[in-house]
Amino acid sequence: MPLVIGVDSSTQSTKAELRDLETGELVATGRGTHPPTTPPISEQDPNAWWGALVEAVRGLGEARKDAVSISVAGQQHGLVLVDAAGRVVRPAKLWNDTQSAPQADELVGELGAEWWADWAGVVPVAAITISKLAWVAQTEPDSLTATAKVMLPHDWLTWRLSGAHVTDRGDASGTGWYDATHDLALHEPFTRLGLDAETWVGKLPTVLGPTDAAGTLLGEAAEELGLAGDVVVGPGTGDNMGAALGLGLGEGDAVVSLGTSGTVYARTSTRAHDTTGAVAGFSDATGGYLPLVCTLNATKVTDTVATWCGTDAAGLSELALAAGTDVVEASLVPWFDGERTPNRPAARGALVGLHTDLSREELARVAHDGVLCGLLNGLRALEASGSVVDGRLLLVGGGARSAAYRQRLADLSGRQVHVPENDEAVAVGAAVQAAAVQSGRSIDAFRDSWGLSGSTTTAPRPDTHADEITARYDDAMGLDDGLCRPLASDS
């Protein structure tokens, strides 16, 4: 039977899944780890990603030799610079590297937030790729001189697999130099960096369609991976776009994702427009749009608080549920590593409203609530940008395994929370893309045949005091209207 490989290359690791092309049945999984990073400087050698990809694919076992196609969904926004000989010029700056915050401010100041929202769909913050390129231009001009190709993380892995310098519309929509509405590279951002726009646009990858093939495996890559040489390589996409495919999202469905970072996004037919920078007007991997809000701090916050309490994530979850639903005076601001949304790269976390009788159970609950309130503010920002989010509310990522996160999201949102049956949505989505590229069928055709919409549900409890609790968090975070209008300075 023909099999497909879906790859999730995240900040922390590479995961590979081998699935039946027709049914989506999982055949095998493999994994390789990446070097750890800690903002504000967050960089990785792309060659480490390749080593992890080889380990993950070889971990699929002998069955991998029946694979007919492969696609990679990778961490968004990372900047990879490659020279004319195919060597990486410098370590890749990742999405959560905040060194480029001053350059992002300069870009917004020069062109205006309205221009960025209208043309690029995103207003630059430190996370966005154009900000990172601006940082390199200002601090490492020799690196730019050596650069022949500019790539995102998934682009680089696709290039190592196929030799094709390509990307997809979804991941490209998060760079700040691509207009997804008109499918063209923008010249103005490069001009603002003092670069020759025609030259630099020529260094960008070609944007492929959702089911266009990048090519077939290079001989060297096939040998390292233990795959056949005629395996088709899909265009790949960003990790959030891959997750949307793997979840079988319908229009109006909203997703809260809890991993190292937190995201909330929805599948829509029109691009979001938000000049505050809170909502990124991303495209998805099918030809539609995927407006998204990203926070830097999610499960790392509760993992840290668990350590303070002398327990682990599961133990902290039990403590949080034991705290019940009553209002707790304390609030935890979860900006432990600075924050992307709201744009506070130099901020730090805080416990507000402490009192001497605060219990371990209450501390555990306010930690979970702090992470979730930031993301629920993101959901409000999606609505304010014109996105319809009245469908299912899904919870995914490592945090979805936590009973406390599931219950508190239901309690604070007042909505039923759906947890998908598959917990590796990014890899599943990449496999869906690989299947569509190989078969010639549409991506949406696999939503039903692969059974991607299955989930378990958690309902909100009564008397959760959600409005009062979320208002306390808005006050603690210095926000007057969700993520849109910060009251306090970003210092």
FENUR-V518025 format. One record per residue. RES is the residue in one small letter. SS is DSSP state (H for helix, E for strand, - for the rest). Layout:
{{RES:SS} {RES:SS}}
This chain:
{{m:-} {p:-} {l:E} {v:E} {i:E} {g:E} {v:E} {d:E} {s:E} {s:-} {t:-} {q:-} {s:E} {t:E} {k:E} {a:E} {e:E} {l:E} {r:E} {d:E} {l:-} {e:-} {t:-} {g:-} {e:-} {l:E} {v:E} {a:E} {t:E} {g:E} {r:E} {g:E} {t:E} {h:-} {p:-} {p:-} {t:-} {t:E} {p:-} {p:-} {i:E} {s:-} {e:E} {q:E} {d:-} {p:H} {n:H} {a:H} {w:H} {w:H} {g:H} {a:H} {l:H} {v:H} {e:H} {a:H} {v:H} {r:H} {g:-} {l:-} {g:-} {e:H} {a:H} {r:H} {k:H} {d:H} {a:E} {v:E} {s:E} {i:E} {s:E} {v:E} {a:E} {g:E} {q:-} {q:-} {h:-} {g:-} {l:E} {v:E} {l:E} {v:E} {d:-} {a:-} {a:-} {g:-} {r:-} {v:E} {v:-} {r:-} {p:-} {a:E} {k:E} {l:-} {w:-} {n:-} {d:-} {t:-} {q:-} {s:-} {a:H} {p:H} {q:H} {a:H} {d:H} {e:H} {l:H} {v:H} {g:H} {e:H} {l:H} {g:-} {a:H} {e:H} {w:H} {w:H} {a:H} {d:H} {w:H} {a:H} {g:-} {v:-} {v:-} {p:-} {v:-} {a:-} {a:-} {i:-} {t:H} {i:H} {s:H} {k:H} {l:H} {a:H} {w:H} {v:H} {a:H} {q:H} {t:H} {e:-} {p:H} {d:H} {s:H} {l:H} {t:H} {a:H} {t:-} {a:-} {k:E} {v:E} {m:E} {l:-} {p:H} {h:H} {d:H} {w:H} {l:H} {t:H} {w:H} {r:H} {l:H} {s:H} {g:-} {a:-} {h:-} {v:E} {t:E} {d:E} {r:H} {g:H} {d:H} {a:H} {s:-} {g:-} {t:-} {g:-} {w:-} {y:E} {d:E} {a:-} {t:-} {h:-} {d:-} {l:E} {a:E} {l:-} {h:-} {e:H} {p:H} {f:H} {t:H} {r:H} {l:-} {g:-} {l:-} {d:-} {a:H} {e:H} {t:H} {w:H} {v:H} {g:-} {k:-} {l:-} {p:-} {t:E} {v:E} {l:E} {g:-} {p:-} {t:-} {d:-} {a:E} {a:E} {g:E} {t:E} {l:-} {l:-} {g:H} {e:H} {a:H} {a:H} {e:H} {e:H} {l:H} {g:-} {l:-} {a:-} {g:-} {d:-} {v:-} {v:E} {v:E} {g:E} {p:-} {g:-} {t:E} {g:E} {d:H} {n:H} {m:H} {g:H} {a:H} {a:H} {l:H} {g:H} {l:-} {g:-} {l:-} {g:-} {e:-} {g:-} {d:-} {a:E} {v:E} {v:E} {s:E} {l:E} {g:-} {t:-} {s:-} {g:E} {t:E} {v:E} {y:E} {a:E} {r:-} {t:E} {s:-} {t:-} {r:-} {a:-} {h:-} {d:-} {t:-} {t:-} {g:-} {a:-} {v:-} {a:E} {g:E} {f:E} {s:E} {d:-} {a:-} {t:-} {g:-} {g:-} {y:E} {l:E} {p:E} {l:E} {v:E} {c:E} {t:E} {l:-} {n:-} {a:-} {t:H} {k:H} {v:H} {t:H} {d:H} {t:H} {v:H} {a:H} {t:H} {w:H} {c:-} {g:-} {t:-} {d:-} {a:H} {a:H} {g:H} {l:H} {s:H} {e:H} {l:H} {a:H} {l:H} {a:H} {a:-} {g:-} {t:-} {d:-} {v:-} {v:-} {e:-} {a:-} {s:E} {l:E} {v:E} {p:-} {w:-} {f:-} {d:-} {g:-} {e:E} {r:-} {t:-} {p:-} {n:-} {r:E} {p:-} {a:-} {a:-} {r:-} {g:-} {a:E} {l:E} {v:E} {g:-} {l:-} {h:-} {t:-} {d:-} {l:-} {s:-} {r:H} {e:H} {e:H} {l:H} {a:H} {r:H} {v:H} {a:H} {h:H} {d:H} {g:H} {v:H} {l:H} {c:H} {g:H} {l:H} {l:H} {n:H} {g:H} {l:H} {r:H} {a:H} {l:H} {e:H} {a:H} {s:-} {g:-} {s:-} {v:-} {v:-} {d:-} {g:-} {r:-} {l:E} {l:E} {l:E} {v:E} {g:-} {g:H} {g:H} {a:H} {r:H} {s:-} {a:H} {a:H} {y:H} {r:H} {q:H} {r:H} {l:H} {a:H} {d:H} {l:H} {s:H} {g:-} {r:-} {q:-} {v:E} {h:E} {v:E} {p:E} {e:-} {n:-} {d:-} {e:-} {a:H} {v:H} {a:H} {v:H} {g:H} {a:H} {a:H} {v:H} {q:H} {a:H} {a:H} {a:H} {v:H} {q:H} {s:H} {g:-} {r:-} {s:-} {i:-} {d:-} {a:H} {f:H} {r:H} {d:H} {s:H} {w:-} {g:-} {l:-} {s:-} {g:-} {s:E} {t:E} {t:E} {t:E} {a:-} {p:-} {r:-} {p:-} {d:-} {t:-} {h:-} {a:H} {d:H} {e:H} {i:H} {t:H} {a:H} {r:H} {y:H} {d:H} {d:H} {a:H} {m:H} {g:-} {l:E} {d:-} {d:-} {g:-} {l:-} {c:-} {r:-} {p:E} {l:-} {a:-} {s:-} {d:-} {s:-}}
